Amino acid sequence: GLEALRNYKPLIGSNVGGIPDLIDENKNGFLFKANEPKDLAEYILKLYNNPELSQKLGENGNKKLLREFNKEKHYTELIRIYTK
């Protein structure tokens, strides 16, 4: 997931576990219900048939990565936790 965001790729993932934390629906990718391969296929085709949308979602994803998953923010949060 993070590698895709770093490389300006849109995300498609199931709505289980930590995956929804990475995907902002219709902003940097799409979430589908687990065990619904038809939904997954629809999202893949949607991105394949719309390169402009794919590019836009990829750019938004990279911005999310830089905003939410950067080292400084991570270190600051760790320090805050440890000092408690």
C-alpha positions in Angstrom: 0.0 0.0 0.0 2.6 2.6 1.0 4.8 1.6 -1.9 1.9 2.3 -4.3 1.3 5.6 -2.7 5.0 6.5 -3.0 4.8 5.6 -6.7 1.7 7.7 -7.5 -0.6 4.6 -7.9 -4.2 4.5 -6.9 -5.2 1.9 -4.3 -7.9 -0.8 -4.5 -8.4 -2.8 -1.4 -10.9 -4.7 0.7 -12.6 -3.1 3.6 -10.9 -5.2 6.3 -8.0 -4.8 8.7 -5.8 -1.8 8.3 -6.5 -1.3 4.6 -9.2 1.3 5.1 -6.6 3.4 6.9 -4.7 3.8 3.7 -7.6 4.4 1.3 -9.8 7.5 1.2 -12.7 6.3 -0.9 -12.8 8.1 -4.3 -9.8 10.3 -3.3 -6.8 8.0 -3.6 -8.5 4.7 -4.4 -11.5 2.4 -3.8 -12.6 0.0 -1.1 -14.6 -3.1 -1.9 -16.3 -5.6 0.3 -14.2 -8.6 1.1 -15.2 -11.7 -0.9 -16.8 -9.6 -3.6 -14.6 -10.2 -6.7 -17.1 -8.5 -9.0 -16.6 -5.2 -7.1 -12.9 -5.6 -7.4 -13.1 -6.2 -11.1 -15.3 -3.1 -11.6 -12.8 -0.9 -9.8 -9.9 -2.3 -11.8 -11.8 -1.7 -15.1 -12.8 1.8 -14.0 -9.1 2.7 -13.5 -7.9 0.9 -16.6 -10.5 2.7 -18.7 -9.9 6.1 -17.2 -6.2 7.0 -17.0 -6.9 10.6 -15.9 -8.8 9.3 -12.9 -6.0 6.8 -12.1 -3.5 9.6 -12.3 -5.5 11.9 -10.1 -6.1 9.2 -7.4 -2.4 8.4 -7.6 -1.4 12.0 -7.0 -3.8 12.3 -4.1 -2.4 9.1 -2.6 1.1 10.5 -2.8 0.0 13.6 -1.0 -1.6 11.5 1.7 1.6 9.6 2.1 3.7 12.7 2.5 1.1 14.2 4.9 0.3 11.3 7.1 3.1 8.8 6.9 6.3 10.9 7.1 9.1 10.2 9.5 8.9 13.4 11.4 5.2 12.8 12.2 5.9 9.2 13.2 8.8 10.2 15.4 6.9 13.0 17.1 4.0 10.5 17.8 6.4 7.9 19.2 8.1 10.5 21.5 4.6 11.7 22.7 3.7 8.1 23.5 6.9 7.3 25.3 6.9 10.5 27.4 3.4 9.6 28.7 
